[in-house]
C-alpha cells in the first residue's frame, strides 16, 4: 500500500515538477515476458505470463542540450498459465504490476530517442495463488526506443519499444518455501500520445 501511495504521489507531482519545457506522454503497451516460475519436482512445472496490457504515464525535463531525465509510472494487468509435464495447460492466477522508473533519454537519429533507467516494481496482492500476498519491491532495469511523430503545436504521436529485467518472487512463494528467485525478461511494444511544452 505504501508503494501505491508513493506511485500516486509521483503521478500527482509530474505536472508541477516538469512544468518548464516538460514532455508528457501516455501510452498503451502490450508486454510479453519469460516464465515467472520454473521448478522440477517429479516433473517440470512452469508458470508463464500472458501478454499484459500496460498503461504508462511519463514525464521528462531537459538536463543538457541533448539529454532529458524523466519518470515513468506503469500499471499492467494479465493472467498466467501453468505448464506441467504430462498434464494439460491450466489457467493460473491473474496479477497486476505497478512500477516507477527514473531514466535518461537522448537522441539517436532523426525522430528516434533512447531511454535507459532503473526503478522499483511491485506485484500487487490478489485473491488467490502465488500473488495472494503480493510481492516485495523488486529492482527493475529498463531500456528502450521511442519514435516521435509531431502533429500540431506541442502534440504528437509516440511509438515505443521497451525491455526490462527483474528477479521475480512473491511473498506467497516465500511462505511455502520456494525461496529462490527467477530471472524475468519482458519486452513491450506500445503506442501513445505526447505533449511537449515550449
N, C-alpha and C positions, 0 to 999 in steps of 0.2 A: 504494500500500500504506500510506503514511503517513496518508493521509486516512481510509482504512478503519479504521486503528488509532485515530485521533482520534475517529471517529464511535462506535466501540465503547466507547471510554473515556467519552464523553459519556453513552451509554446506561447504563453501569455506575454512573455517579455520580448519575444522576437521583434515585433514592430518597433518598440521603443529603443532596443539595443541597436538595431540595424536600420536606423532611420536615414542617415545620410548616405547616399549612393548605395543603398541596400538593394539586394536582389533577393526576391522571394519566389518560391516555387511550390507547387502542389502537384504530385504525380501519383499515378496508379501503376503498380508494378506487379508482375507475376514472378514469384520467387520459387525456384526449384532447388532442392538440396539433396545431399547424400544421406545415407542411413543415420538415424538418430541413435539406435542401439544395435549392436551386433554381439551375439553370445553363442556359445557352444556348450550345451549341457549333454543331453543324449543325442540331440540333433541340432542343426543350425537354426537359430532364431534371429530374425531381423525385424526391426521396426523402421519403416520408411515413411517419409513425409510426402504428401501430395503438394502440387503447386499451390502456393499461398498468395491470394490477393492481398496486396500491401499498400497502404496509404501513407505517403511520406510528405511531411511539411518541412521545407528548408528555407534557410536564410543565410546570407553571407555579406561581408564587408570587405572592401579592398584594404590590404595591408602593405602593398607595394604597387608600383606601376603595372605589374603583370600577375600579381597573385592576390587571391582572396582567401579569407578564413571564414568558415561557416559552420552551422549546426544543422543536423538533420534529425528529425523525430519520426520514427516509423512504427506503424501499428499493423500487424499482419495476423491472419487467421486461416487455419486449414485443418485437415484431418490426417490421420495416419493409417497405414496398412501394416498388418502383422504377417510376416512371411515365415512359415515354419516348415522345415523339410518333411515331406510325407503328408502334409495337410493342405487343404485349400486356403488361399489367401483370405484373411478376415479383416473386417474394418476395426481399426483401433480408435483410441480416444482422439477427440479434437483438441486443438491447442491454439493459444494466442500468444504472440510475442510483442514486446514493446522495447524499442531501442532508442538510445540517444547517442549520437556520434559527433565528434568535432573533427574537422579536416581542413586541408589546404586545397585550393583549386587554382588552376592556371591554364593558359592557352597551350594547345599543341599545334594545330594548323587550322586555318580558315575559321569555321564555326565550332570546332571541336575543343573541349576542355577536359582536363583530367581532374580527378579528386582522389586524395589519399587521406585516410583518417583512422581513428580508433574511438572506442566508446564502450558503453555498457549495454547489455541485452538481458532481458528477463522473460522467462516463460511464465505466463500468468496462471494463477490457480484455476482449476476446472473441477467438474463434478465427478470425475472418475479416472481410473487408471493411473499411469505414471505421472500425470500432471495434477493429481488431486491436491497437492500442497504447493503447486507452483515450482519454482526453481530458484537457486541462488543467482545473484548478479554475476553475469559472465562477461569477461573481456571479449570484445569483438573487434577484429581488424578488417578494414574495408578499403576498397579501391574501385575506380570505375571511370567511365567516359560519359560525357554529356554532349549532345548536339543541340545547338541553339538556333532557332529559326525565328527571326524578328517578324512581327506582324504590323502593329501600328503603335506609334508612341513607344512606351516602355513595355508593351505587352508582346509576348512571344510564345511559341510552342517549344517544347522540350522533349527530346528523346534520350533515354537513359539506359545505360548498362552498368550493373553493379555486381561486385564479387565480395563476399565476406567469409571470414574464418572464425570459428569458435570451438571451444571444448564443451561438449554437451553433457549435462547431468540434470537430474531434478531431485528435490527433497524426498519424494516418494521412492525413487530408485535407491537413494542412500539409506532410507529407512528399512528397506527389505534386504539390505546387504550388498547391493550392486554398487560397489564403491568406486570402480574405475570410470573414467570419463572417455568420451568418444570424440574424435576429430570430426567436425561437421563443416562441409564446404557448401556455400549457397551462391547461386547465380540468379540475377533478376534482370528482366527487360521491362521498361516502362515508358509511358507517355504522360505528358502533363502540360501545364501552363506555367509561365513565369512572368514576373513583373520586375523591372529594374528602374529604380528611381534615378533621375538625372543627377 
